[in-house]
């Protein structure tokens, strides 16, 4: 195998596909990056951890067919320290790889590419496209509420649901829920569960693509019975679907309220950020909120200090006093894509619901904290 490739193009590809490699594995080959030069003068860079695979195709000026697997961390470290310009790769029949640029030459041992596991092919059952920035924003506004490993259970993974030409993404952990909707041109009805890690890695790639190019690209999404495939700008991300049914999230969302607040997102977020100064992991104190007469009082008293702040709001309905976790509320506010929102409340122990002033393209829910009578 032999090829010449731009350092910058190759290091970007390796950095992104390595998201699917394994740092330490009983199968050392899974710690590697698969490189294959094809007869059409293209280089395929691929990592696959048996659950998810990421590949990128690059065009070459000089190419001789062949394949090799190289340890991902070692390869990335070498290339990052090479000078700018073109890199020259050659391999011999003993699986030794030479990487050269100018007067610099590294020689490292590779692994037999025939032993690398084959990435699954995704048979097309449902396929649609969505702009990369739209998909990125949907993921950014929902993944914060995906469950941690300790919380994983019935609601593990992320729900992708298509109904009435709307794509709905839902995440749900033990304390909160996040939902985003966008129209898509799909006639089928789809409901699948995707591992959170797959979507976090997809977000990282989309973010890098947005920062390196102002051109808006489409993400092609293909869904089958057991896998799904994302294709964007030469990258292919293949992932197994998460097992089991997603929890019936609609039963968690209240359908009525006794109090509706119209609040400025930035003002409330800044207020909670100030209250967080007197809260740490040891105290884990709730923020107390009292709503009355078009005013929201934010109060918190901990061993570190006390804060008392009033915000002007628009209030409809009953006065109310409730408590909440500062971080969960700030995460929901940060995900809101508007200057003002509505907060719907029913009782001090009912879920706190964030919705837009108009439409229903997002919805965030945070469970309150029970306050003692003397607090």
PyMOL commands that set and color helices and strands:
alter all, ss='L'
color gray80, all
select helices_A, chain A and resi 7-20+28-31+72-80+113-115+132-140+143-145+196-212+249-251+265-278+326-335
alter helices_A, ss='H'
color red, helices_A
select strands_A, chain A and resi 2-6+32-37+42-48+52-59+62-64+66-71+86-91+96-101+104-109+126-131+158-163+166-172+176-183+190-194+218-223+227-232+235-240+259-264+287-292+295-302+305-312+314-317+320-324+340-345+352-356+362-366
alter strands_A, ss='S'
color yellow, strands_A
deselect
rebuild
show_as cartoon
